[in-house]
Amino acid sequence: MPTPSCETGSVPRLRSPASARSSLCRENGGGELFWGVFDKNESALAFYRSLGAKEVRDVRLMRLPV
């Protein structure tokens, strides 16, 4: 899935897919969704906060080059 870009204005179109993912999560017994956002991407952070998302401070995102 391509990464949405706040600069191109594609982030607002995520409201529907985000809602669909939330529904799918609940239907399968899930209680939370997790995803990553770059620290300096203030517009994305503001957008996700507007959806009710909260920052998780006790989890670290890890990557391993292959």
C-alpha positions in Angstrom: 0.0 0.0 0.0 1.5 3.4 -0.9 2.3 5.7 1.9 -0.1 8.6 2.1 1.4 12.1 1.8 0.0 15.0 3.7 1.6 17.3 1.1 -0.5 15.9 -1.7 -3.7 16.1 0.3 -4.3 12.4 0.2 -4.5 12.0 4.0 -8.2 13.1 4.3 -9.1 10.1 2.1 -7.9 7.8 4.9 -10.9 8.5 7.0 -12.9 5.8 5.2 -10.2 3.1 5.1 -9.3 3.9 8.7 -12.9 3.4 9.7 -13.0 0.1 7.7 -9.9 -1.1 9.4 -11.3 -0.2 12.8 -14.5 -2.2 12.0 -12.5 -5.2 10.8 -10.4 -5.1 13.9 -13.5 -5.1 16.2 -15.2 -7.8 14.2 -12.1 -10.0 14.8 -11.9 -9.4 18.5 -9.2 -6.7 18.3 -9.3 -3.7 20.6 -6.6 -1.4 19.1 -4.9 -0.5 15.9 -1.2 0.5 15.9 0.8 2.2 13.1 3.8 4.4 12.7 4.2 8.1 12.0 7.4 10.1 11.7 7.9 12.5 14.6 8.3 15.5 12.4 5.1 14.9 10.3 3.0 17.3 12.3 0.1 17.4 9.8 -0.2 13.6 10.0 0.0 13.6 13.8 -2.7 16.3 13.9 -4.9 14.3 11.5 -4.6 11.1 13.5 -5.2 12.9 16.8 -8.4 14.4 15.1 -9.5 10.8 14.7 -9.0 10.1 18.4 -5.6 8.4 18.2 -3.3 8.7 21.1 0.5 8.5 21.1 2.1 5.3 22.5 5.3 6.3 24.3 6.2 2.8 25.7 6.7 1.1 22.3 9.7 1.3 20.0 9.5 0.8 16.2 12.4 -1.5 15.1 13.7 -2.2 11.6 16.2 -4.6 10.3 17.8 -4.0 6.8 17.8 -7.2 4.6 
